[in-house]
Amino acid sequence: MERTSTILLVEDNEDNQEIYRIILAHHGYAVLQAYDGGLGVEMARAHAPDLILMDLTMPVMDGLEATRMLKADPATAAIPVVALTAHTGSEDRAAAAAAGCAAFLSKPVEPGRVAAEVRRILEDGAGPRPSPKEERR
């Protein structure tokens, strides 16, 4: 049986959370949600999602710092992170890439574009990663 890909959505705006959650679920993804970067890091470590959608401007810990922490941790370093941000300058793109983001989506972004980018990255990575329990077998 094929395993459903799990997406961790780290976004502090409740409206964006709901829109992205609905579109991702519609496309068949399981969606976990976190409202700040610190909780996003904790959830990534606990649940090992297949991909993380990371807002870059959030309270507690911003998305760049959260991404750097995830990329520095061998347990989460291989999880692709897609930056979601309203900051669209070339310096913002460079900062996201330097932190370890695999892609960059500028807000406002059409929800279907988010799902298409998730699908593209997961397909490039050959689909869902084995869960930690599957890897131990």
Residue pairs with C-beta under 8 A, 6 or more apart in sequence:
3 128
3 131
4 28
4 29
4 30
4 128
5 28
5 29
5 30
5 50
5 51
5 118
5 122
5 127
5 128
6 29
6 30
6 31
6 32
6 47
6 49
6 50
6 128
7 24
7 29
7 30
7 31
7 32
7 49
7 50
7 51
7 52
7 53
7 118
8 31
8 32
8 33
8 34
8 40
8 43
8 44
8 47
8 49
8 51
8 52
8 53
9 17
9 20
9 21
9 24
9 31
9 32
9 33
9 34
9 52
9 53
10 33
10 34
10 35
10 36
10 37
10 39
10 40
10 43
10 52
10 53
10 54
10 55
10 58
10 63
10 66
11 17
11 20
11 33
11 34
11 35
11 53
11 55
11 58
11 84
12 35
12 36
12 55
12 57
12 58
12 59
13 55
16 55
16 84
16 107
17 33
17 35
19 111
20 31
20 53
20 111
20 114
21 31
21 33
22 111
23 111
23 112
23 114
23 115
24 31
24 114
24 115
24 118
25 31
26 115
27 115
27 118
27 119
29 115
29 118
32 43
32 47
32 49
34 40
34 42
34 43
35 58
36 58
36 59
36 60
36 61
37 54
37 58
37 60
37 61
37 62
37 63
37 65
37 66
38 60
38 61
38 66
39 60
40 52
40 54
40 61
40 63
40 66
41 61
41 66
41 69
41 70
41 76
43 49
44 52
44 70
44 76
44 79
45 73
45 75
45 76
48 75
48 76
48 79
48 129
48 131
48 132
49 79
50 79
50 122
50 128
50 129
51 79
51 80
51 81
51 82
51 118
51 121
51 122
52 70
52 79
52 80
52 81
52 82
53 82
53 84
53 114
53 118
54 63
54 66
54 67
54 81
54 82
54 83
54 84
54 101
55 63
55 84
55 85
56 62
56 63
56 64
56 83
56 84
56 85
56 87
56 92
56 96
57 63
57 85
57 86
57 87
63 83
63 84
63 85
63 99
64 95
64 96
64 99
65 99
67 81
67 83
67 96
67 99
67 100
67 101
68 99
68 100
70 76
70 77
70 79
70 81
70 100
71 77
71 81
71 99
71 100
78 129
79 129
80 102
80 103
80 121
80 122
80 125
81 99
81 100
81 101
81 102
82 101
82 102
82 103
82 104
82 105
82 117
82 118
82 121
83 96
83 101
83 103
83 104
83 105
84 105
84 107
84 109
84 114
85 92
85 96
85 104
85 105
85 106
85 107
86 106
86 107
86 108
88 106
92 104
93 104
96 104
97 104
102 121
103 117
103 121
105 113
105 114
105 117
122 128
